[in-house]
Amino acid sequence: MSPSADNSPSRRSFLFAAAGIGALALTSCTAAPSGTATAPTKTDPLEAVLQSHVALRDAYAAALTAAPSLGTLLTPLHQESVEHVTALAAAMAQQPPHASSPSSGTASSGAGAPPAVDPAGVLTELRTLESSAQKQTTGLAITVTSSRAPLLGSIAASHACHLIVLG
Protein backbone atom coordinates (compact mmCIF):
# COMPACT_ATOMS: atom_id res chain seq x y z
CA MET A 1 0.00 0.00 0.00
CA SER A 2 1.11 3.47 -0.75
CA PRO A 3 1.06 6.27 1.84
CA SER A 4 -1.66 8.14 -0.11
CA ALA A 5 -4.04 5.20 0.15
CA ASP A 6 -4.08 5.43 3.99
CA ASN A 7 -7.70 5.57 5.22
CA SER A 8 -6.91 6.99 8.70
CA PRO A 9 -8.55 10.32 9.57
CA SER A 10 -6.54 13.47 9.04
CA ARG A 11 -5.39 15.62 11.91
CA ARG A 12 -7.76 18.38 10.78
CA SER A 13 -10.85 16.13 10.82
CA PHE A 14 -9.84 14.84 14.24
CA LEU A 15 -9.56 18.40 15.65
CA PHE A 16 -12.94 19.41 14.16
CA ALA A 17 -14.59 16.34 15.70
CA ALA A 18 -12.98 17.00 19.09
CA ALA A 19 -14.07 20.65 19.03
CA GLY A 20 -17.63 19.65 18.14
CA ILE A 21 -17.81 17.10 20.95
CA GLY A 22 -16.38 19.65 23.39
CA ALA A 23 -18.92 22.30 22.38
CA LEU A 24 -21.76 19.81 22.66
CA ALA A 25 -20.61 18.70 26.10
CA LEU A 26 -20.23 22.30 27.26
CA THR A 27 -23.70 23.36 26.16
CA SER A 28 -25.36 20.26 27.55
CA CYS A 29 -23.75 20.79 30.97
CA THR A 30 -24.36 24.51 31.29
CA ALA A 31 -27.68 25.03 29.61
CA ALA A 32 -30.59 25.39 32.01
CA PRO A 33 -33.69 23.40 31.16
CA SER A 34 -36.34 25.54 29.57
CA GLY A 35 -38.78 27.09 32.04
CA THR A 36 -36.41 26.94 35.02
CA ALA A 37 -34.54 29.68 36.78
CA THR A 38 -30.80 30.02 36.68
CA ALA A 39 -28.63 28.74 39.51
CA PRO A 40 -29.47 30.19 42.94
CA THR A 41 -27.22 32.90 44.26
CA LYS A 42 -24.67 31.91 46.86
CA THR A 43 -25.70 32.68 50.43
CA ASP A 44 -23.33 34.85 52.44
CA PRO A 45 -21.83 32.77 55.28
CA LEU A 46 -22.36 35.73 57.63
CA GLU A 47 -26.15 35.54 57.15
CA ALA A 48 -26.65 32.83 59.78
CA VAL A 49 -24.33 34.64 62.19
CA LEU A 50 -26.23 37.88 61.68
CA GLN A 51 -29.55 36.16 62.36
CA SER A 52 -28.30 34.59 65.59
CA HIS A 53 -26.95 37.95 66.72
CA VAL A 54 -30.27 39.61 65.96
CA ALA A 55 -31.92 36.98 68.16
CA LEU A 56 -29.35 37.64 70.90
CA ARG A 57 -29.85 41.41 70.67
CA ASP A 58 -33.62 40.95 70.93
CA ALA A 59 -33.20 38.54 73.86
CA TYR A 60 -31.20 41.17 75.74
CA ALA A 61 -33.89 43.77 75.03
CA ALA A 62 -36.59 41.38 76.28
CA ALA A 63 -34.55 40.54 79.38
CA LEU A 64 -34.13 44.22 80.21
CA THR A 65 -37.89 44.66 79.96
CA ALA A 66 -38.76 41.51 81.89
CA ALA A 67 -36.14 41.85 84.63
CA PRO A 68 -35.39 45.55 85.23
CA SER A 69 -33.39 44.59 88.33
CA LEU A 70 -30.71 43.23 85.94
CA GLY A 71 -30.45 46.55 84.08
CA THR A 72 -27.04 47.49 85.45
CA LEU A 73 -25.62 44.13 84.42
CA LEU A 74 -27.37 43.69 81.07
CA THR A 75 -27.42 47.21 79.57
CA PRO A 76 -23.74 47.21 78.47
CA LEU A 77 -24.08 43.68 77.09
CA HIS A 78 -27.20 44.67 75.18
CA GLN A 79 -25.42 47.70 73.73
CA GLU A 80 -22.55 45.52 72.53
CA SER A 81 -25.01 43.09 70.94
CA VAL A 82 -26.53 46.04 69.05
CA GLU A 83 -23.04 47.01 67.87
CA HIS A 84 -22.34 43.43 66.75
CA VAL A 85 -25.50 43.36 64.64
CA THR A 86 -24.56 46.71 63.10
CA ALA A 87 -21.00 45.56 62.32
CA LEU A 88 -22.12 42.23 60.82
CA ALA A 89 -24.71 43.94 58.64
CA ALA A 90 -22.09 46.46 57.48
CA ALA A 91 -19.70 43.62 56.58
CA MET A 92 -22.48 42.23 54.39
CA ALA A 93 -23.24 45.68 52.92
CA GLN A 94 -26.74 45.64 54.44
CA GLN A 95 -28.71 47.79 56.79
CA PRO A 96 -28.99 46.24 60.26
CA PRO A 97 -32.36 44.62 60.95
CA HIS A 98 -34.59 46.67 63.23
CA ALA A 99 -34.94 45.58 66.81
CA SER A 100 -38.20 43.93 67.67
CA SER A 101 -40.26 46.07 69.97
CA PRO A 102 -41.29 44.59 73.31
CA SER A 103 -44.84 43.40 73.46
CA SER A 104 -47.18 45.99 74.93
CA GLY A 105 -49.89 43.43 75.65
CA THR A 106 -49.35 43.34 79.42
CA ALA A 107 -49.22 47.12 79.77
CA SER A 108 -52.45 47.75 77.89
CA SER A 109 -54.41 44.81 79.29
CA GLY A 110 -54.90 46.51 82.65
CA ALA A 111 -53.67 43.41 84.46
CA GLY A 112 -51.33 45.49 86.58
CA ALA A 113 -47.66 44.61 86.98
CA PRO A 114 -46.07 42.20 84.53
CA PRO A 115 -45.60 38.67 85.82
CA ALA A 116 -42.55 38.10 87.98
CA VAL A 117 -39.54 36.79 86.12
CA ASP A 118 -36.79 34.76 87.72
CA PRO A 119 -33.55 36.72 87.13
CA ALA A 120 -31.53 33.49 87.38
CA GLY A 121 -33.61 31.99 84.57
CA VAL A 122 -33.07 35.09 82.44
CA LEU A 123 -29.31 34.85 82.97
CA THR A 124 -29.32 31.14 82.13
CA GLU A 125 -31.13 31.79 78.86
CA LEU A 126 -28.73 34.60 77.93
CA ARG A 127 -25.70 32.42 78.77
CA THR A 128 -27.05 29.71 76.47
CA LEU A 129 -27.54 32.20 73.62
CA GLU A 130 -24.12 33.78 74.21
CA SER A 131 -22.40 30.38 74.23
CA SER A 132 -24.12 29.34 71.02
CA ALA A 133 -23.24 32.63 69.31
CA GLN A 134 -19.63 32.33 70.46
CA LYS A 135 -19.27 28.82 69.04
CA GLN A 136 -20.88 29.82 65.76
CA THR A 137 -18.78 32.97 65.39
CA THR A 138 -15.52 31.25 66.35
CA GLY A 139 -16.19 28.42 63.92
CA LEU A 140 -16.82 30.81 61.06
CA ALA A 141 -13.86 33.05 61.94
CA ILE A 142 -11.42 30.29 61.00
CA THR A 143 -13.04 29.62 57.62
CA VAL A 144 -13.87 33.07 56.20
CA THR A 145 -11.73 35.43 54.18
CA SER A 146 -9.01 37.32 55.96
CA SER A 147 -10.97 40.57 55.63
CA ARG A 148 -13.83 39.24 57.77
CA ALA A 149 -11.88 37.10 60.23
CA PRO A 150 -10.82 39.98 62.52
CA LEU A 151 -14.43 41.11 62.91
CA LEU A 152 -15.62 37.61 63.77
CA GLY A 153 -12.67 37.03 66.11
CA SER A 154 -13.42 40.25 67.95
CA ILE A 155 -17.09 39.36 68.30
CA ALA A 156 -16.20 35.86 69.52
CA ALA A 157 -13.88 37.36 72.15
CA SER A 158 -16.67 39.69 73.22
CA HIS A 159 -18.96 36.69 73.70
CA ALA A 160 -16.34 35.09 75.95
CA CYS A 161 -16.30 38.24 78.08
CA HIS A 162 -20.12 38.33 78.16
CA LEU A 163 -20.15 34.74 79.42
CA ILE A 164 -17.83 35.71 82.27
CA VAL A 165 -20.02 38.69 83.17
CA LEU A 166 -23.18 36.58 83.06
CA GLY A 167 -21.55 34.10 85.46
Secondary structure, 3 states (H helix, E strand, C coil): CCHHHCCCCCHHHHHHHHHHHHHHHHHHHHCCCCCCCCCCCCCCCHHHHHHHHHHHHHHHHHHHHHCHHHHHHHHHHHHHHHHHHHHHHHHCCCCCCCCCCCCCHHHHCCCCCCCCCCHHHHHHHHHHHHHHHHHHHHHHHCCCCCCCHHHHHHHHHHHHHHHHHHC
